């Protein structure tokens, strides 16, 4: 059996497993009419948002597709590239859509299950989380393997090519596929991130602050939009985002195989490693169960045991995969292990800095005593300090995997092989994504279930149980975020190497000076360091703008709908969702287009060396900034929750008000800008690689 | 006449001019006893702070001096290096001390002059500002020229060396001198920055917020410390900071002369350019005068006309300097001009984003309507957006000065000559520092005068006049900050080139791979991108910690001193100053030591290539972060002032309270962390260069 066929089969198994779990959740019956109607409104809103988002994005994809088609007709690029790009854009969109469908189907069932008990509730939510996780990894490997098969079939049966030319075409198609994935994911992450935070801010600002009604009160016209946001941001957005991490780690590693002298084996091995990861992720999910009235700690241990068992099995399995593909080079096994370990440590560091059980967040909560200003300063300072360990861990992983993988070969080849090892470490880190994502995705589902329970005025024990899961989800989400950013750093470094390799391949007679004292590299570095800042500025202010447009609408409804406050009249939820949808999609365009165009513009002005510097600048600054923003945001959120749990004055105190200011600032930090930067790192590299011919041929300097 | 003797003479003229102006201000008589006693308390506090700071710093200098002495005895480095280091540390300390002396002498005279009228008041404050400016540039050139003379004398009369060896020794001594300058400046900037903001926060928090007495009320025990802070932070700290920019731009350029094949002329030219700048700066100061009751706009025009006339004259003068030194290479003239223009544009951009007369700050003030959270988000977003233009301008300046300077020569030489051109552009930008610094330094003096007037209960028209000057100072300070960061970017790039040059010189047989895809360079870049974040985190949290220690003391005094609120008992100002001094100095140590040690540690772990990546990472990320933090901070400050001027609800409104939160966050951004990062950029390079031998010989990877 061809190894790629094995990958294809495993991808199908992942999808079948997802369908099986979907049906299991779907069968869970719900009798509460009120709940059903609320969930329907959320589902309708989320669907309407995603459809409109995909429509807008499809214009972008159509334009790029036509440009690529035009260039391919002129004979400058492989004729399948435009289609690979489309396929790349389609699959994360589909994964996001199915994830959203699952979550909006599972949210009310989770609420309903919470009536029977905590274990039942975890069971439903975690099963739905698994659907999201395995849809992502399943479609991820399916896309790559289908692309591989088609090209292999075409170039061995229809149009026979030499091995080298075939490999080059295959790699360029995979990279273009990856660019499509990155583009779609960026749009989904940015648009969803703006929607979810704008709705959240507007609901809180008018409902909680101005009118004084509790969170998730059904009288609040923004409440459905707020719950829609959880689904389009935290589920569809995150699903697309991790789809991107997963697929592009594989692709970027494969793209270095030729330069590293590893041939077809080097291209296939990352896919097989990931496929093995899926098998063991599925096995790991069966270890997640809990007893009734389990403590938060026991619940967490149960979830962790699943992830750890998967990781342990992957570590063993990967040894055999590496031995099978590279019998003479077991050093890649060390790279896999270093990636797996690095992912766990970064996850733990993220948790340490953002969880309410450790001193950083508790100390942060304490600073609320001296006012909103100090909690902001200290939160930013906490986020900045928290960058030390992720940087050191990623640095160590890069060096370890590079050094073990590059030993004992001739100079250029050993260098490329070392970089291939860095890629392998990213693949290793992400191999257990199926289960990691599942332990992450059940959080927003439980959050939504809690919202529905609140709106349907269910028993308070229901809300208590969903809250327990939600809070657990916040902790596991930290691990997921750690994975996302750590893998983004490694993948992005691999992609810079891929860029340089591709640039050299176009015209080997040009000798480029990529050294950091070359002024064009330096200027590129400067521009690259700036891009994440601009990107964050645009996305953060988009949240503000979108929120303002909703605030006006919510205020209008409270004023003009008679009987709304008394509960005798229904608010117009749909208009709120509609306004938020329109403004999020409008505001998603500028930052995304800047991200896509910037590497092309840098290439035009500064040429290939400038782009290399630019990519390095985006990677290192983006990495540090993303860690800082995510961790500051997470810490503020949990500092607020820590106070709400009755510490430092508790809910409603002056300290709590200050902590709310921190949380307001942290929301776009951690859910809009920070995670979108992860995708930015890879998108810029992907665009640069696909447009490298342009930078080689046309450039000012 | 030797050109260096000319430089020496001009340096003396600058100092004589400063002494002359000092005496002019000193003669201004003051009769108000109350004022005299308040000013005395401020002077005593500032002096006590600086002396204690210098004592702590001298321990650091003694240790490094002994290490260098030990290494020089072992024959590994030139024997004068330890002394150059000491001299480098001494001169900015002296400049800062004299600046502080001047400011604490001029503050009460400015207040007194304000009684007679605005012109009189400007005259006194601006004269004192000139003293600060010309002390800095005077001692700057004096230090370099004396060092040059001494070495020239020694190596031509006592111990005769070949030209090449002499040049190499001269350059290393200049760079070590520069390292001493950077270390001292960093300590001064960080310590002063912590003191001034901690005192400010504590005075506001207890006085304004908790007790409810106005700003600068003499009953507040922290009020003298607050005024001391203006002198040790905004005068002594800033003076040391710009001393560093000025001197190190000259030194870094000179250090590239040999590699660029420009010989002794290349070393001397930057000094002569700066000397010419001093002459025209002195001339420019005579054009600053104003009529009674001039509008803010007229005042600003008057100050600007001085700067512009100086810049215009320098542009003309530099043409002749370049023609004299490099008759065949007038392209360096373009570099000077591009530097002068870039400095002005960056200054204008800074002003645009931070002044209350343009839309960014007005829009920011408006966001206070939706709460403290939104003004924070929008302020950070504003700061992030504002990085675009400085980055593009610096990028363009680097490319222009590199390209014009490198044309028409053999490859390696032309490359180094291009980099020398980049250095020349930084020297050009800073050549008018004398007058720029004067238009910057009078602001804090006027601010202090206002504080004294308030405490001495003088007529309200006095406060109004000093406020007019203070607010004017905020605008010109923006220009000064733009200069400081823009020149830091250019100088730092030049220093990276100098580092690479020195590393290659030690053992020319080692071929280093400085390309951005070399993993050690990449990991260096990551670590470098992280350092400014860590540095900012430490300095920002230091402000919080120091402020808290003062808050407790101020609260204690309000509780335990009977009759304090009624004005029948005096507060214990001195204890407050003392506590703030102790904690600022204690907290200044960690960030400064990290800055000094990090390049050595990176060299040990990653070797020369890792350090090059590290320096590039620090430069680009530090530049962007410093611009962001300074501009966010400036914008919040002026948004608050805009509201205080009666817009969006005015003083005391809910909006104003939100704007105050923004200003609290902005204070350490703009006055502690942001400006200190400027020095960090150059300090890390200087330390790396001086310790390069270590990185070449001992390294793990």
Interface residues (C-beta under 8 A of the other chain):
Chain A: X205 X209 X367 X370 X371 X372 X373 X374 X376 X377 X378 X380 X381 X382 X383 X384 X385 X387 X388 X391 X392 X394 X395 X398 X399 X402 X403 X418 X419 X422 X489 X493 X496 X497 X500 X513 X514 X515 X516 X517 X519 X520 X521 X522 X523 X525 X526 X527 X528 X529 X530 X533 X534 X536 X537 X538 X540 X541 X543 X544 X548 X551 X612 X613 X616 X617 X620 X621 X623 X624 X628 X660 X661 X663 X664 X665 X668 X701
Chain B: X205 X209 X367 X370 X371 X372 X373 X374 X376 X377 X378 X380 X381 X382 X383 X384 X385 X387 X388 X391 X392 X394 X395 X398 X399 X402 X403 X418 X419 X422 X489 X493 X496 X497 X500 X513 X514 X515 X516 X517 X519 X520 X521 X522 X523 X525 X526 X527 X528 X529 X530 X533 X534 X536 X537 X538 X540 X541 X543 X544 X548 X551 X612 X613 X616 X617 X620 X621 X623 X624 X628 X660 X661 X663 X664 X665 X668 X701
